[in-house]
Amino acid sequence: MRLAYRPALFAVCAAVLGCAAVGCAPQDASSEGAAGAGKASCARGKLDTVTAGKVTVGTDKPAYAPWFQDDDPANGKGFESAVAYAVADRLGYPRSAVTWQTVPFNNAFAPGEKKFDFDINQTSISAPRKQAVAFSSGYYDVRQAVVALKGSKAAKAKSIADLKGVRLGAQVGTTSLDVINDTIRPHQRPAVYQKNDFAKSALKNHQVDAILIDLPTAFFITSTEVKDAKVVGQFADTGADGEQFGLVLDKQSRITGCVRAAVDALRKDGTLAALEKKWLADTAHAPVLK
């Protein structure tokens, strides 16, 4: 929810090949550049993390399904919780060495020093955000979707043009809000909310006719939280590589290259696809609005 990436292609490719061959074994001097700023080593379990011997992972609270389960990021349930542990394991840190930290969504990619090693919170990779923070490679290809109250004008929409006369809302700082502003109604201001919970409440209370949110969350909302709403449709991919969620790191993090290589390896060996199938299999299909 929360756009294209091509970070240091040569370094990333080299790191991925190394990981595929040796499981991200300690690197020699010729490959240390994959570690990012400062050329720190990617030795398993010995990265330059916030707390030595541990990986600190940030995410917002509440932690929404289907990305997390039971509002508990540490339980390993939900797509993003599982991805975080898979990345940590690839880097040489077992589950017992992973600690979680609450980080409000907008704070994760705001300028300034971070107290986490990486943040995972449906944060889309985009050029403006790269000015303040670093990103891993994309771990999930995402599309934005419209959730509308049944019986409303928005619920009958078949195209983007059909949405231009309805009341729309989205969470502040998200690509969902960008879609409204740039694609649907650039000359009218949508309702903006600090959290998705507030946007959902506004929808329930008929303060807006529809909200925009990422597709998996849209299906979860309509099946469990706002049952008099429906997923109207999704938007086509934007940009050369579409929209992707990425792990957020401090702009000066010395482990960015290591984390990128870990995500690339998880995509290459099928782990990300398997986790997506397990946790998001029922949240991927909706008509495309054009």
Summary of the structure (lengths in Angstrom):
residues: 290
radius of gyration: 19.2
end to end distance: 19.1
largest distance: 63.0
contacts: 1018
relative contact order: 0.21
helix: 37%
strand: 20%
